C-alpha cells in the first residue's frame, strides 16, 4: 500500500509572493496618498483655501466719515452722528434661540428673525443698524454671548425739510439717493475702513495683524449756492400759498441773474431728509427740474424779444385784439378780457393772447424757434442736480399751421421752472444766458478749496437794447398791468404773469378747470439782484397768475428788502456791461476786468467768444464750467482763487455763550463758527457742551439742551 502524497513547497517562493503582494499594496497606498495630495495641494487648493479663509477670517467693513454740505454762508446743512449698530458672531453662540429671545426683548424685533440670522453658517451677521440709545443700553446690560456693538455714523439734517429737494438724502449705508447727496456722492463718500478677525479652533476671535487693516479716507465737503435765510422765506411763503389755494403743488426758484447761482429752490409738498420714508415718493421729486409745464403768458416776453430783434415789430406797432376773440385760420384764440386797438407795449402789459398770436405770426416759425432755442428751451441746463428733463420744443418741421401762433403765447411748448428762470435772468442781465448752478465750491477734509464754480456764460441770447426795451415794458406790467400785486414801494419790480391751461394724460385737449399760475420777476428792474419764479399748480378757482403767484413774489422780495436779505437785492457787487455790450465786467470803475467764461452744452447755436477769464478778477470767483468739477479725490483745480484758497480754515476760537438763545439763533451762531450742532429738546438753550470760553475749532460738535422758556 502506498500512503498519501505530501507536497513540499519551497519557503523562499512563499516569502517572495507575500513580499510582492505587500509591496504592491504599499505602492498603491502611497500612490493614493500622492494623488490625494496632488488633488488637495494643486487641483482643489484654491477652493479649499477659500473655505478655510471663510471659516477662519471675519471681515467687517466700517463706513468713513461722509463729507458735509454747507450753504453759501457756511451754515452746515448736514451732520454725521455716531450711533451704535448691533452685530453677532454666530460661531460664538451656543444657544441661538436663547440669544434671539434676549435680542427681541431689548430691541423689539422678531425673535424668529433674529434666530434665523444667528444660525447662518457665517462668521458675522448684522442684527440691527443704528439703534436708539435707550435700546442699546438695555441690550448692553444683558451681556449676551457673541453679540457686540459697532460704532457707525448716521446722516442727519439739522434743517429737516429745509432745502430738502436740493440736499437730498442717503440710505442706511450712507449712499446718496437724491439731490446733492446723490449727484455729488463720489466726492462726499470716502473709502471704507476694513477690520479683520481670525477665528481659532475654539471659535474665539483674535485681531488680525495691523498690516491687514485699512484706515478710512473721509469724504470731501460741498458748499452750495443756496442761502438758507432766503430758502426759509421762500419755503414759508410757498407752503402758505399752496395751502391757501388748496393747490396740487408749487415751486419757487430765486437766482442771481449775473452769476447763474441758485439762491433758493423750493417745492411743495416737501419731505424731511432725515425721515424720507415717512412721506409719499412724489414728495421726493424736485419739480423745479423734473416737471415740465406750458409757460402760458410768461413766454410772451420772449416772443416780444424775438419780434423786436427781427424787426417784425417795434414799440410803436399797433394791433387789433378783435374784442378778445381772434380767428386764425380754422381756430380761435381768446383773451381773458375783450380789447380793441392796442400798441405793442400795451399788448404785453395787458397780456393779450390775440395780439401776441399775431406778433408771433409776423416773427415766423424759424426765427421764433431759433430764439426759443437760444434761450435754452428744449435743452438741459447742465445744472448739477439729478433728474433734469429737457422740456418740449418741437422743430418747425413738426409744427402745424397754428403752432407759430400758439407757441407765441406759451402753448405747444413745455418748460421746466429752472429753464424759465434762467431765460428771464438773461433779460435781467442784459442778454446773457447764464449756466445755472447750485454748487459753489468743493472742500477737502481740512477745509481747503479743491474746486470753485464761477459765473459761466452760455451765449448772448438777447441784444442789450432789446433786453432794455422789454425790461421797461415789464415794469409797466407790475405798475398798471396784470402783475400789480407784485409791485413794492421800496423797489421797482419788473415781471410777467402767466395763467396756463393744463394738458392732462388721458384727456384730449386741455383739462377743464385746471390751471398753472405763475409769475416771474426781478428787482431792482434795471440792476437786478434777484430773479424769482413762482409756479402754483392747480390752485382753487380760476387761478390767475396775477392773483395767485404775483403776491408770493411780492412777499418774498418784501421780506428781503426789509430784513437781513437787503444785500441780496441791493448791496451785492454787480457785474456790468461795457459800452458796446460785448463783455460783462466786475463793478470797480476804470480797473474793472471781464470775469465771465463761455460754457458749452446748454441750448444750441454759436457761443459768444468775446468773454475771457482773467487771472485776478476782483470780487468774484474765476469761472469754472460746472460740468468740469472733478470727481477724482485730491485733484486740485488751477482756477482756485488766491483770495479764497484758505476758506474754511480758522484760528482756534472760544466757545460763545449760547444759553438763553432760541434754537434758530444758537444754530446760526454756532454754524458761523463751523461747529456741528446737536439739539436735545425744544425751546431756549438751557445747557451747552462745551462750556462757554472753551477752545473750539471747525467741525467740533456742540450739544445743546433746550426747554420751553
Secondary structure, 3 states (H helix, E strand, C coil): CCCCCCCCCCHHHHHHHHHHHHHHHHHHHHHHHHHHHHHHHHHCHHHHHHHHHHHHEEEEEECCCCCCEECCCCCECCEEEEEEEEEECHHHCCCHHHHHHHHHHHHCCCHHHHHHHHCCCCCCEEEEEEECHHHHHHHHHHCCCCEEEEEEEEEECCCCCCCHHHHCCECCCCCECCHHHHHCHHHHCCECEEEEEEECCCCCEEECCHHHCCCCECCCEEEECCCHHHHHHHHHHHHHHHHHCCCCEEEEEEECCCCCEEEEEEEECCCCHHHHHHCCHHHHCCHHHHCCECCHHHHHHHHHHHHHHHCCCCCCCEEECHHHEEEECCEEEECCCCCCEEEHHHHHHCCCHHHHHHHHHHHCHHHHHHHHHHCCCCCCCCCCCCCCCCCECCCHHHCCCCHHHHHCCCCCCEECHHHHHHHHHHHHCCCEEECCECEEEEECCCCCEEEECCCEEEEECCCHHHHHHHHHHHHHHHHHCCCHHHCCCCCCEEEEEEEEEEECCCCCCEEEEEEEEEEEEEECCCCCCEEEEEEEECCCCCCCHHHHCHHHHHHHHHHHHCCCCHHHHHHCCCEEECCCCCCEEECCHHHCCECCEECCCCCCCCCCCCCCCCCCCCCCCCCCCHHHCCCCCCCCCCCCCHHHCCCCCCCCEECCCCCCCEHHHHHHHHHHCCCEEEEECCCEEEEEECCCCCEECCCCEEEEEEECC
